[in-house]
Amino acid sequence: AQSVTQLGSHVSVSEGALVLLRCNYSSSVPPYLFWYVQYPNQGLQLLLKYTSAATLVKGINGFEAEFKKSETSFHLTKPSAHMSDAAEYFCAVSFSSSGSARQLTFGSGTQLTVLP
Amino acid sequence: GAVVSQHPSRVICKSGTSVKIECRSLDFQATTMFWYRQFPKQSLMLMATSNEGSKATYEQGVEKDKFLINHASLTLSTLTVTSAHPEDSSFYICSASPPRTGNTEAFFGQGTRLTVV
């Protein structure tokens, strides 16, 4: 069975500081990994995805994540936090299977607060 | 990116009534859509997989008769919460994957906030 663990339900950083949101996965087959952002009362927006290509993935809004198979991790980072980055972030995993739409298993989410 | 639209964004209904939520893929065809439920301050939990032209597949613990899913066309799936009760109040979100992404990426609707009073 596949699962995702996000360490830290709440993370606070100062504006301009490094953002690091942690995600570890468990999967018996090569995973597809995703990071999504959710603003209050809205759906989810894809930040970036790993689909077995480059291990360092760059996404939107200056975010990036590195897939580390040895550590089963896919942590999300951003060099300099902006106030607009304050939101809920979800890590998700999916099996790689051809011909199927993306059924995702989500982590519990991390609320990012950016302090002025 | 692809566009998935959900309607309504918010709905308030009386206990015992039914509510229908629509999920549309606006610029692609989706043979499969997914319905998630999100409780406050919690993650998304998959409720069911909506399959065009066939019965939906429900996750364990999800009542089929409570949450009716219909996927009558390649661009529309509906979730009907029947005989709603206050405990059904939640945020419901749908998703779909465009074939052009090789089914590697899910796009989400804006979500529907259901409040049952």
Contacts between the chains, C-beta under 8 A, distances in Angstrom:
chain1	res1	chain2	res2	distance
A	32	B	104	6.1
A	34	B	105	7.8
A	34	B	106	7.6
A	36	B	108	7.6
A	41	B	9	7.9
A	41	B	91	7.6
A	41	B	111	6.9
A	41	B	113	6.2
A	42	B	110	5.9
A	42	B	111	6.3
A	43	B	4	7.8
A	43	B	6	7.2
A	43	B	93	5.5
A	43	B	108	4.0
A	43	B	109	5.2
A	43	B	110	4.5
A	43	B	111	4.7
A	44	B	44	7.7
A	44	B	93	7.0
A	44	B	95	7.8
A	44	B	108	4.3
A	45	B	108	7.6
A	46	B	1	7.3
A	46	B	105	6.4
A	46	B	106	7.7
A	46	B	107	7.4
A	49	B	104	6.8
A	49	B	105	6.1
A	51	B	104	4.9
A	90	B	43	6.5
A	90	B	44	7.1
A	94	B	106	7.9
A	98	B	103	7.4
A	99	B	103	6.8
A	100	B	32	7.2
A	100	B	103	5.9
A	101	B	30	7.0
A	101	B	31	7.4
A	101	B	32	4.0
A	101	B	33	7.4
A	101	B	34	7.1
A	101	B	96	6.4
A	101	B	97	4.0
A	101	B	103	5.5
A	101	B	106	7.1
A	102	B	34	7.8
A	102	B	95	7.2
A	102	B	97	4.5
A	102	B	103	6.3
A	102	B	104	7.0
A	102	B	105	6.5
A	102	B	106	3.8
A	103	B	34	5.9
A	103	B	46	6.6
A	103	B	49	6.5
A	104	B	34	7.7
A	104	B	44	7.8
A	104	B	46	7.5
A	104	B	95	7.5
A	104	B	106	6.0
A	105	B	46	7.6
A	106	B	43	4.6
A	106	B	44	4.8
A	106	B	45	7.9
A	107	B	43	6.4
A	108	B	42	7.2
A	108	B	43	4.8
A	109	B	42	7.3
A	109	B	43	5.1
